[in-house]
Amino acid sequence: MESFVSTHLHRLRSSTNLLLSQYEPLTLVITPLLALLIASILQSFINHVQDKGLKSALLGFVMDFVKLIPVVNDRIEAEKQKVVEKMQSGGKSKRDGWQTELPKAGLGKMVMDKLKDERGNDVVWQGKCSGTIYIGGSESGEHFSLINEAYSMFAHTNPLHLDVFQSVVRFEGEVVAMTAALLGSKESDSGGKICGNMTSGGTESILLAMKSSRDYMKAKKGIKKPEMIIPESAHSAYDKAAQYFNIKLWRVPVNKKFQADVKAMRRYINKNTILIVGSAPGFPHGIIDPIEELGELAHSYGICLHVDLCLGGFVLPFARKLGYPIPAFDFSVKGVTSISADVHKYGLAPKGTSIVLYKNHDIRKGLELLRLERGMERHRHVYVQHTCTEA
């Protein structure tokens, strides 16, 4: 048997050497290296297509190829440098006269005069800055005065110490409960265990919802390489969440109505998908995504669905009560697992207040662990009691 194998190996070696003897040694060295390079490029292209899609991948490779031309690359770099210099020069001119060191003597009450002078450089925004400040009217009006007075009463509280500032605990719990009631916590399909907490804004609400969904799906399905699918119209906070929490992000083009394309999003779902997203409405177009269809999709695949109600959370419930034909958008929709709603937009609260809501305690568990890490074990029962609403 050994002799048989040895004979065939000898014949194979002889025939191979005879075949290769007609080629130059340099060719024999370069050919496998070239093949390896081509294989590496193809693998890189395939990975890029999987990450970005075919259209974006082709465009990226074309741009990379064009940049290899020295004249073109120099022109691109020159234009980029112009933009950078323009931005930097504008910033420097505005910083002339800035205080960069502590003053040798305190300003005392003069600091108020300085604040008023600096405020004079602000743009007149009252009723004129859409998407910036959502409270209308004059600063001398009753609503502004009420907010300023209330704010000053609690400016020096620390919400982390719940046993000391029990008033703040109650306020947070009541705001969460009232918001949840507006957004379907009393509906039968909600499950009656809606819970949540206040945050500093819509971005933080979305970040916390993404982290909690990631941790929940890891515990539920063992997903270690999470992916989420969002329409192109979704907020940029999801890009931040993807980077912060190591979640692969798929942005899917919207349909002709500028809504989330449910059929297209379905094609991106795989074993690592943890979540899909819808907005009501989306920030770019003010259009409500088909939340009910997204809910059916999420429920059928056993994944999470986050609804971004940062703009519509305190508008759509009242528009519906007034008789406008508003499609379902909240926890009354089967499949919705979390919602973000900004109180500082059409809730008319001061900037820096938002709400994130979860379908139940299990989904919010990731956030609970985060709070425990901050040394709040002894307050957990207080926190849950005041920020969770149960039917």
Secondary structure, 3 states (H helix, E strand, C coil): CHHHHHHHHHHHHHHHHHHHCCCCHHHHHHHHHHHHHHHHHHHHHHHHHHHHCHHHHHHHHHHHHHHCCHHHHHHHHHHHHHHHHHHHHHHHHHCCCCCCCCCCCCCCCHHHHHHHHHHCCCCCCCCCCCCCCCCCCCCCCHHHHHHHHHHHHCCCCCCCCCCCCHHHHHHHHHHHHHHHHHCCCCCHHHCCCCEEEEECCHHHHHHHHHHHHHHHHHHHHCCCCCEEEEECCCCCHHHHHHHHCCCEEEEECCCCCCCCCHHHHHHCCCCCEEEEEEECCCCCCCCCCCHHHHHHHHHHHCCEEEEECCCCCCCHHHHHHCCCCCCCCCCCCCCCCEEEEECCCCCCCCCCCEEEEECCHHHHHHHHHHHHHCCCHHHHHHHHHHHECCC
